[in-house]
């Protein structure tokens, strides 16, 4: 029996990231936080600490 295999898709396809409380974090700021290890991705949501502007 043949089954259709579909490729995996990423959970987040937008330009910006979203936090669990609904805050939209610009991609550059989110990537900087991920690289600095002050943020992590949890279930497709960005969780971390960002400097107050």
Secondary structure, 3 states (H helix, E strand, C coil): CCCCCCCCCCCCCCCCEECCCCCEECHHHHHHHHHCCCEEEECCEEEECCCCC
